[in-house]
């Protein structure tokens, strides 16, 4: 836990040394990533609810959400395939 706090502190300290244009770019990329993660969980929860009506279980967990946020539509298909096979 201490190591994670040290890493976060060092990253925030390095962020302070960036110029204004670089800070805007970093914040923009960070906000896009968090929006993708939030939308991935919304989609994942919707799939979970809809598939529950058909007796099919799709887990809502952090790894599935990150996979969907990173891969997009292929991530959704792979989560559904993994859930169906397992």
C-alpha positions as CSV (number, residue, x, y, z in Angstrom):
1,X,0.0,0.0,0.0
2,X,2.9,2.4,0.8
3,X,4.5,1.7,-2.5
4,X,1.3,2.6,-4.4
5,X,1.1,5.9,-2.5
6,X,4.7,6.6,-3.2
7,X,4.2,6.0,-6.9
8,X,1.1,8.2,-7.0
9,X,2.9,10.9,-5.2
10,X,5.9,10.8,-7.6
11,X,3.6,10.9,-10.6
12,X,1.7,13.9,-9.2
13,X,5.0,15.6,-8.4
14,X,6.2,15.0,-12.0
15,X,2.9,16.3,-13.3
16,X,3.6,19.6,-11.6
17,X,6.7,20.1,-13.6
18,X,4.9,19.9,-17.0
19,X,4.1,23.0,-19.0
20,X,0.5,24.1,-19.5
21,X,0.1,22.4,-22.9
22,X,1.4,19.1,-21.7
23,X,-0.9,19.2,-18.6
24,X,-3.9,19.8,-20.8
25,X,-2.9,16.8,-23.0
26,X,-2.4,14.6,-20.0
27,X,-5.7,15.6,-18.4
28,X,-7.5,15.1,-21.7
29,X,-6.1,11.6,-22.2
30,X,-6.9,10.8,-18.5
31,X,-10.5,12.0,-18.9
32,X,-11.0,10.0,-22.1
33,X,-9.8,6.9,-20.4
34,X,-12.1,7.3,-17.4
35,X,-15.0,8.0,-19.7
36,X,-14.3,4.8,-21.6
37,X,-14.1,2.8,-18.3
38,X,-17.4,4.3,-17.1
39,X,-19.1,3.5,-20.4
40,X,-17.7,0.0,-20.4
41,X,-19.3,-0.7,-17.0
42,X,-22.6,0.8,-18.2
43,X,-22.5,-1.5,-21.2
44,X,-21.4,-4.5,-19.1
45,X,-24.2,-3.9,-16.6
46,X,-26.8,-3.6,-19.4
47,X,-25.5,-6.9,-21.0
48,X,-25.7,-8.5,-17.5
49,X,-29.3,-7.4,-17.0
50,X,-30.5,-8.4,-20.5
51,X,-28.7,-11.7,-20.5
52,X,-30.2,-12.5,-17.0
53,X,-33.6,-12.7,-18.6
54,X,-32.4,-15.5,-20.8
55,X,-30.6,-17.4,-18.0
56,X,-27.2,-16.4,-19.1
57,X,-24.7,-15.0,-16.6
58,X,-22.2,-12.3,-17.6
59,X,-20.0,-11.2,-14.6
60,X,-19.6,-7.5,-13.9
61,X,-16.0,-7.1,-12.6
62,X,-13.0,-4.9,-13.0
63,X,-11.2,-7.2,-15.5
64,X,-14.2,-7.4,-17.8
65,X,-14.7,-3.6,-17.6
66,X,-11.1,-3.0,-18.4
67,X,-11.2,-5.4,-21.3
68,X,-14.2,-3.7,-22.8
69,X,-12.7,-0.3,-22.2
70,X,-9.5,-1.2,-23.9
71,X,-10.7,-3.3,-26.8
72,X,-14.2,-1.9,-27.5
73,X,-16.6,-4.1,-29.5
74,X,-14.1,-7.0,-29.7
75,X,-13.8,-6.7,-25.9
76,X,-17.6,-7.1,-25.6
77,X,-17.6,-10.1,-27.9
78,X,-14.7,-11.7,-26.0
79,X,-16.4,-11.2,-22.6
80,X,-19.6,-12.7,-24.0
81,X,-17.6,-15.7,-25.5
82,X,-15.7,-16.3,-22.3
83,X,-18.9,-16.1,-20.2
84,X,-20.7,-18.5,-22.6
85,X,-17.8,-21.1,-22.7
86,X,-17.1,-21.0,-19.0
